[in-house]
Amino acid sequence: MNKLPQNEIIIVEMSENIKILVTGIEKKEQASQMGFVEISHAYMCYSTNRLSDKISKIKKLISLGALFSYGTGWSPSELMSYYIQQGYNFDKFKVIAWSNTSTYHIIEYDPNKSTK
């Protein structure tokens, strides 16, 4: 098991439903108030078939400082890139990546920043 940051929401899946890993009681309460349902001790899920609903939840998660799990394929960080390419606007958000089981890195990404 990878080392996890404390009192955080980590988005681990969002290609269909939004699945999050929550480390902290306060964050679990915030996610519950957003409509996430506990599916195990640390995991919660929000189910929707509407993209507009999903985008709205993603924006709310960003406002709570949620971390988007990095990876290839349809990982949350890759899906954010896809949504941005499709014209959806987001505030700055954070991505979490592990270089080994005990070391993680959190990087802030600003989709509105010019890349000149």
LUMVO-695053 format. One line per field, with one value per residue (C-alpha): x, y, z; residue in one letter; residue number from 1; chain. Coordinates in nm, 2 decimals, padded with zeros to 4 digits. Example, Ala and Ser with C-alpha at 12.3 -4.5 7.8 and 13.67 -1.06 7.14 Angstrom:
BEGIN
u: (01.23  01.37)
v: (-00.45  -00.11)
w: (00.78  00.71)
code: (a  s)
pos: (1  2)
unit: (A  A)
***
This chain:
BEGIN
u: (00.00  00.13  00.19  -00.11  -00.13  -00.35  -00.69  -00.72  -00.96  -00.78  -00.98  -00.89  -01.15  -01.37  -01.41  -01.76  -01.85  -01.64  -01.46  -01.25  -01.02  -01.07  -00.82  -00.98  -01.31  -01.36  -01.30  -01.53  -01.81  -01.75  -01.77  -02.09  -02.25  -02.18  -02.37  -02.08  -02.17  -01.93  -01.84  -01.57  -01.38  -01.19  -01.35  -01.66  -01.84  -02.07  -02.28  -02.41  -02.49  -02.48  -02.15  -02.27  -02.33  -01.99  -01.82  -02.00  -01.88  -01.53  -01.53  -01.66  -01.39  -01.13  -01.26  -01.21  -00.85  -00.89  -00.60  -00.63  -00.45  -00.18  -00.15  -00.19  -00.49  -00.82  -00.67  -00.82  -00.53  -00.56  -00.93  -00.88  -00.65  -00.92  -01.20  -00.98  -00.91  -01.29  -01.34  -01.44  -01.30  -01.15  -00.96  -00.62  -00.61  -00.37  -00.23  -00.08  00.18  00.39  00.76  00.76  00.54  00.66  00.71  00.43  00.45  00.17  00.18  -00.05  -00.17  -00.32  -00.52  -00.57  -00.20  -00.05  00.22  00.40)
v: (00.00  00.34  00.61  00.85  01.21  01.28  01.46  01.46  01.35  01.16  01.10  00.75  00.68  00.90  00.75  00.63  00.71  00.93  00.71  00.88  00.77  00.98  01.02  01.21  01.25  01.61  01.53  01.23  01.45  01.71  01.43  01.29  01.63  01.64  01.31  01.06  00.73  00.52  00.19  00.08  00.21  00.48  00.47  00.67  00.69  00.92  00.78  00.98  00.93  01.30  01.46  01.80  01.66  01.50  01.82  02.01  01.75  01.77  02.15  02.12  01.86  02.10  02.37  02.13  02.08  01.72  01.54  01.38  01.05  01.06  00.78  00.68  00.57  00.69  00.80  01.11  01.33  01.22  01.27  01.63  01.69  01.55  01.76  02.07  01.99  01.95  02.31  02.27  02.53  02.45  02.63  02.53  02.17  01.93  01.60  01.33  01.08  00.82  00.76  00.46  00.32  00.57  00.88  01.09  01.42  01.68  01.91  02.21  02.25  02.57  02.51  02.88  02.97  03.06  02.81  03.07)
w: (00.00  -00.09  00.17  00.17  00.26  00.56  00.56  00.18  -00.09  -00.37  -00.69  -00.80  -01.07  -01.28  -01.62  -01.53  -01.17  -00.94  -00.69  -00.42  -00.14  00.17  00.45  00.73  00.90  00.80  00.43  00.46  00.59  00.31  00.05  00.21  00.19  -00.18  -00.23  -00.22  -00.06  00.14  -00.03  00.21  00.51  00.31  -00.04  -00.15  -00.48  -00.67  -00.95  -01.24  -01.61  -01.69  -01.79  -01.67  -01.32  -01.32  -01.43  -01.15  -00.89  -01.02  -00.98  -00.63  -00.55  -00.69  -00.45  -00.16  -00.27  -00.39  -00.55  -00.90  -00.92  -01.19  -01.44  -01.80  -01.99  -01.83  -01.50  -01.33  -01.43  -01.79  -01.79  -01.67  -01.97  -02.20  -02.04  -02.08  -02.45  -02.49  -02.37  -02.01  -01.78  -01.44  -01.17  -01.06  -00.94  -00.78  -00.91  -00.69  -00.82  -00.64  -00.72  -00.49  -00.21  00.05  -00.16  -00.32  -00.51  -00.53  -00.83  -00.89  -01.24  -01.37  -01.69  -01.74  -01.74  -02.08  -02.20  -02.42)
code: (m  n  k  l  p  q  n  e  i  i  i  v  e  m  s  e  n  i  k  i  l  v  t  g  i  e  k  k  e  q  a  s  q  m  g  f  v  e  i  s  h  a  y  m  c  y  s  t  n  r  l  s  d  k  i  s  k  i  k  k  l  i  s  l  g  a  l  f  s  y  g  t  g  w  s  p  s  e  l  m  s  y  y  i  q  q  g  y  n  f  d  k  f  k  v  i  a  w  s  n  t  s  t  y  h  i  i  e  y  d  p  n  k  s  t  k)
pos: (1  2  3  4  5  6  7  8  9  10  11  12  13  14  15  16  17  18  19  20  21  22  23  24  25  26  27  28  29  30  31  32  33  34  35  36  37  38  39  40  41  42  43  44  45  46  47  48  49  50  51  52  53  54  55  56  57  58  59  60  61  62  63  64  65  66  67  68  69  70  71  72  73  74  75  76  77  78  79  80  81  82  83  84  85  86  87  88  89  90  91  92  93  94  95  96  97  98  99  100  101  102  103  104  105  106  107  108  109  110  111  112  113  114  115  116)
unit: (A  A  A  A  A  A  A  A  A  A  A  A  A  A  A  A  A  A  A  A  A  A  A  A  A  A  A  A  A  A  A  A  A  A  A  A  A  A  A  A  A  A  A  A  A  A  A  A  A  A  A  A  A  A  A  A  A  A  A  A  A  A  A  A  A  A  A  A  A  A  A  A  A  A  A  A  A  A  A  A  A  A  A  A  A  A  A  A  A  A  A  A  A  A  A  A  A  A  A  A  A  A  A  A  A  A  A  A  A  A  A  A  A  A  A  A)
***
